[in-house]
Each structure stands twice: as structure tokens, then as C-alpha cells.
Amino acid sequence: MQGKAVPADRRLIRAINQNNLLNLIRLNAPISRPQLAELSGLSLATVIGLTGDLIGRHFVVESGPAESTGGRKATLLDLHPEGGFALGLMVRGFECIGVVVNLRGDVIFSLHWDTVLRHQGAQALEHIVRMTNDLLAQSGVEKDLVIGLGCALSGYIDAQNGICIDSWNLDWHSIELAEPLSRRLGFPVVIDNDVSCITTYERLFGWGAAARTSLRSYWGAAWAWGWC
């Protein structure tokens, strides 16, 4: 006898829908809630609830009334650029590049370290924690405003589980990074292959942005290069 189907995690669905709305606002701002409902396929009631939460978290702001179409004027929404910040690290064998970006994807601070990371797999966690804290300290961004860290590495990376399986350029092998880093730093951490991060950046902010082939915007994947 087949078991009962397990319902999808409501929190995950809510997070995906919010990410979709954030991406739509980023692409189309200023935009009204009815327009968001039409573009996203979500009900107006759902859009009102989700955008209310985003406003409460200071990710989105109301920017004024839309043009009247005969009825009550709708309120326009826009991203609040300084409502949150993402951190990104591009980790290479003998250097690391770090950036801080706002919610629009603008790089507001960058940092470069000349440091030997190759053959340092056993110390990988400590290196990344040190550089992340250095990036925060020198940028002046408050930790409470950080929405996450994206870390780009070369090689075979298990992004779903946050594990560096094999990075031959770094000589890092079977190293769990995302979860222990998140515990140490106090915010979400995503790791991925560096080429995948660049591809995600191009899809969201580069040549691929015009195509808009997908509404799902997983912000963390882009943090590690250019946007993050």
C-alpha cells in the first residue's frame, strides 16, 4: 500500500514565491501589486501578504501611487537597496576576492587578499571565516543586515549539500563548508562551482537577463561573483 503524499514545505514555497516577487520588482520597478500578481501568476491576496512581509523586512519600499485607471490608485513598489546586503567570495589557489552588494546588485565594496589557499583544505573553514569577518569589518556593513554569503570555488562542488567534493586547483577534497560556515558566521551560506556562479550572474544581471527564462531567483547563487 502506498503511503500518503508528503505536502510541500509551506515555508519553502513561501520563500520561493517571495524570491520570485523580489526578482520581478527588481526587473520591473516601480510596479504595483496587481501587476505583480499578473506577472507572477499568484493571487492578489498572496502578493499583498508576501510584499507586506518584504516591506516589514525593509527589502521593499512603497515608492508612490501609480497612474489612475479610473478607480483607486495602486501603490507602486520598489527595492530598498540598503535594506540588505549579500557577501561574495571568489576563492582561488593564491588569492581571494570579496565583494559586498546591495539588493539591486550594485557592488558597494570589494577587497582582495593575496593569500595561499591551495593545499589548505584542513584550514579552509578558518580561512573563509577570517576573510568574511575582514570583509564585514572593512566595509562597515552591519552583520544584522547581511542576508547571506556566496562562495565560489573551482572543481566539483555539491551545492545542494554545501560540500566541496573535489577542487584540484585548490587541492580541497570532501570538505563540508556551507553548514559549518553558517553556524560560525550566523547567516546563510551557499557554495557553488565558480563557473555556475558566473552563469547565474549573467542570467540575472548580464546578457541573459533580457531573456527572463525563469522567475525563480536564488539570490545566493549569484552572490559569489559580480552580484554578490
FENUR-V383499 format. One record per residue. N is the residue number from 0. RES is the residue in one small letter. OMEGA is omega in degrees with one decimal (999 if undefined). Layout:
{{N | RES | OMEGA} {N | RES | OMEGA}}
This chain:
{{0 | m | -179.7} {1 | q | 177.7} {2 | g | 179.1} {3 | k | 177.4} {4 | a | 179.7} {5 | v | -179.1} {6 | p | 178.0} {7 | a | 178.7} {8 | d | -177.5} {9 | r | 179.2} {10 | r | 178.3} {11 | l | 178.7} {12 | i | 178.8} {13 | r | -179.6} {14 | a | 178.6} {15 | i | 179.2} {16 | n | 177.5} {17 | q | 177.3} {18 | n | 177.7} {19 | n | -179.1} {20 | l | 177.7} {21 | l | -179.7} {22 | n | 177.6} {23 | l | 177.5} {24 | i | 179.0} {25 | r | -176.2} {26 | l | -169.7} {27 | n | -175.5} {28 | a | -4.3} {29 | p | -174.3} {30 | i | -179.0} {31 | s | 177.7} {32 | r | 176.3} {33 | p | 177.1} {34 | q | 177.1} {35 | l | 178.8} {36 | a | -179.7} {37 | e | -177.5} {38 | l | -175.6} {39 | s | -174.6} {40 | g | 177.4} {41 | l | 176.7} {42 | s | 179.4} {43 | l | 179.5} {44 | a | 178.7} {45 | t | 179.3} {46 | v | 179.2} {47 | i | -179.8} {48 | g | -177.3} {49 | l | 179.8} {50 | t | 174.7} {51 | g | 177.4} {52 | d | 179.4} {53 | l | 175.5} {54 | i | 178.6} {55 | g | 178.8} {56 | r | 176.5} {57 | h | 174.5} {58 | f | -175.8} {59 | v | 177.2} {60 | v | 172.5} {61 | e | -171.2} {62 | s | 178.5} {63 | g | -177.6} {64 | p | 174.3} {65 | a | 176.5} {66 | e | -177.5} {67 | s | 174.5} {68 | t | 178.9} {69 | g | 178.9} {70 | g | 179.1} {71 | r | -178.5} {72 | k | 176.0} {73 | a | 178.0} {74 | t | -179.7} {75 | l | -179.3} {76 | l | 176.8} {77 | d | 174.4} {78 | l | 171.5} {79 | h | -171.6} {80 | p | -176.3} {81 | e | 179.8} {82 | g | 179.0} {83 | g | -178.6} {84 | f | 175.6} {85 | a | 178.2} {86 | l | 177.5} {87 | g | 175.6} {88 | l | 169.4} {89 | m | -173.0} {90 | v | 178.5} {91 | r | -173.6} {92 | g | -175.3} {93 | f | 177.6} {94 | e | 173.4} {95 | c | 177.2} {96 | i | 179.1} {97 | g | 177.9} {98 | v | 171.1} {99 | v | 178.6} {100 | v | 176.0} {101 | n | -174.7} {102 | l | 175.2} {103 | r | -176.7} {104 | g | 178.8} {105 | d | 175.5} {106 | v | -178.3} {107 | i | 179.2} {108 | f | 176.6} {109 | s | -175.9} {110 | l | 179.5} {111 | h | 176.4} {112 | w | 167.5} {113 | d | -175.3} {114 | t | -179.2} {115 | v | 179.2} {116 | l | 176.9} {117 | r | -178.1} {118 | h | -177.9} {119 | q | -177.2} {120 | g | -178.4} {121 | a | -179.8} {122 | q | -174.4} {123 | a | -177.9} {124 | l | -178.2} {125 | e | 178.6} {126 | h | -176.2} {127 | i | 176.3} {128 | v | -179.0} {129 | r | -177.9} {130 | m | 178.0} {131 | t | 178.3} {132 | n | 176.8} {133 | d | 178.3} {134 | l | 178.5} {135 | l | -176.7} {136 | a | -176.2} {137 | q | 179.5} {138 | s | -178.1} {139 | g | 179.0} {140 | v | 179.0} {141 | e | -176.4} {142 | k | -179.0} {143 | d | -179.0} {144 | l | -179.0} {145 | v | 179.9} {146 | i | 176.2} {147 | g | 177.9} {148 | l | 171.3} {149 | g | -175.7} {150 | c | -178.1} {151 | a | -179.5} {152 | l | 174.2} {153 | s | 173.2} {154 | g | -177.7} {155 | y | -176.0} {156 | i | 173.0} {157 | d | -175.1} {158 | a | -177.0} {159 | q | -178.4} {160 | n | 175.3} {161 | g | -176.1} {162 | i | 170.5} {163 | c | -177.4} {164 | i | 179.4} {165 | d | 170.7} {166 | s | -175.4} {167 | w | 177.5} {168 | n | 178.6} {169 | l | -171.5} {170 | d | 173.8} {171 | w | -175.8} {172 | h | 176.1} {173 | s | -178.8} {174 | i | 175.3} {175 | e | -174.3} {176 | l | -168.8} {177 | a | -176.0} {178 | e | 178.7} {179 | p | 176.2} {180 | l | 179.0} {181 | s | 178.2} {182 | r | -177.8} {183 | r | -172.9} {184 | l | 177.7} {185 | g | 174.3} {186 | f | -176.4} {187 | p | 178.1} {188 | v | 176.2} {189 | v | 171.6} {190 | i | 179.4} {191 | d | 174.7} {192 | n | -175.1} {193 | d | 178.8} {194 | v | 177.2} {195 | s | 178.8} {196 | c | 179.2} {197 | i | 178.7} {198 | t | 178.4} {199 | t | 177.0} {200 | y | -179.6} {201 | e | -179.8} {202 | r | -176.5} {203 | l | -170.7} {204 | f | -176.1} {205 | g | -175.7} {206 | w | -177.1} {207 | g | -175.3} {208 | a | -176.9} {209 | a | -177.4} {210 | a | 179.6} {211 | r | -177.0} {212 | t | -179.5} {213 | s | 177.9} {214 | l | -176.3} {215 | r | -177.3} {216 | s | 176.9} {217 | y | -169.2} {218 | w | -175.4} {219 | g | -177.7} {220 | a | -178.6} {221 | a | -175.1} {222 | w | -168.0} {223 | a | 177.0} {224 | w | 174.0} {225 | g | 179.9} {226 | w | -170.2} {227 | c | 999}}
